[in-house]
Amino acid sequence: MHKYEQESKKAGKASFAYAWVLDETGEERDRGVTMDVGMTKFETNSKVVTLMDAPGHKDFIPNMITGAAQADVAVLVVDASRGEFEAGFEAGGQTREHALLVRSLGVTQLAVAVNKMDQVNWQLERFQEISSKLGHFLKQAGFKECDVFFIPTSGLSGENLTKRSAVSELTSWYTGPSLLEQIDAFKAPQRSTDKPFRLCVSDVFKDQGSGFCVTGKIESGYIQTGEKILAMPPNETCTVKGITLHDEALDWAVAGDHVSLTVTGMDIIKIK
């Protein structure tokens, strides 16, 4: 983090230090927007969470769809400052489009992080205004009210993110969970571990050794190293030489895991 803070200060973008954790390419850092889906993992009290940082900019909606299609639950971050929330929510804004997209891609549980609450002095009125406008829209989009959670946060000072805030202006009216507690409280989806193996490919790249890597989320079944799998549509079999999950080599993986498979016995250009 110290390195990112120094580098972002040099680039004249001191407030972007946190964004650089997942915005790793030069172009993303120059433009100050997320372009590719960044991925990392963290652990809560009861879950191992794969976090995918999807782009919010309208130029990169196809990338956002790639990320959202692999998600079980979503966190929608909205800007509470005056004029900013309205810009994202009114006609042509991205907030509505993202909410509709994640719902149509099968995500049913949503945490709304109402960010930058420090900019509006932690006003309850502003939080209620955003919650009611957005809540009404999300209901129309097909989210159940009991599956949508609104959490006031401040990313810059870290208030209400990993632990409950101690800011008196907030605690006077908000006694709910922090963002991390809410993520921990999400209901885990049912995994089809007893069905045949299915992996939806999100990326293909060349490895150092023989063969190449295929990444994606296992939708059903399980996989072990040495197993033969069928690639469609070319209808050819290939062999799984290695499995990595969050840069850790494993012997097997199961539905719900975001894995990288090293496969041999087939041409890379045939996998899409």
C-alpha positions, 0 to 999 in steps of 0.5 A: 500500500505504501508503494501505491501511495507513493506512486499515485502521489507522483502521478498526481492522483493521490486519492487513487492509491486504493484503486490501484490494488486491483487496477494493475495495468498502465492504461487503467492507472493513466485513465483512472478507470477500471477496464478489466475484471480484477480478482482477489480473495479475502476471508470473513468469519464463515466464508472464503470470498472471491472478489471481482472488481468489474468496470463501471464505465460505459465503455467497458460494459462487455467486460463488466458482463464477463465478471458479473456472469460469474458472480453469486452476489453483488456489491453496488457502490453508489456515490452519496455526494450531491449531484453525483448519485443523481448523475449515475441514477438519472437517464443515461447513468450507469447505476441503473444499467449495472443493477439490471445487468447483474439481475438478468445474469442471475444475481439475487442478493445485493448489498448497496454501499452508499459511499462518500457519506463523509462528504454529506456529513453522514446525513440520515436524510441523504441516506434515506433519499438514496435508499428509497429511490434506489430501493424502488428501482431495484424492486422493479428490476426484480430484486426482493426487498429482503435481499437488498441491503443498504450500508452507509460507508466512507472508503477514504477513511474506511468507516463501516467497511471492515468493522462497525463505525465509531463516528457519532454522526453515523452511530446516532442513526445507523446500528446495522452491520458493516460492509464486511459483516453483510458480505459474511451474512449473504446466503451461499448459493446451492452448488450442483456438485453431483452434476457433470463437470461444467466450466464456463471459459472467461479467459484463455492464455499461453503458459510457460510449459506445454499446453495452455491455461483456461480460466473460469468458474466451475458451474457444476461438478468437480475436476481432478488433475489427470482427468480428460475433459471435453471442449465444446464446440470443437468436440475434442478432448484434452487433459487437465495437467494442473489446477490453480485456485488463487495462485495455489496449485491444487489436486482437485476443485469443485463447483463455485471455485474460480480456477485456472486449468492447465490443459494439453492435447488440443490447439489453443485457437479452438477454445473460445 
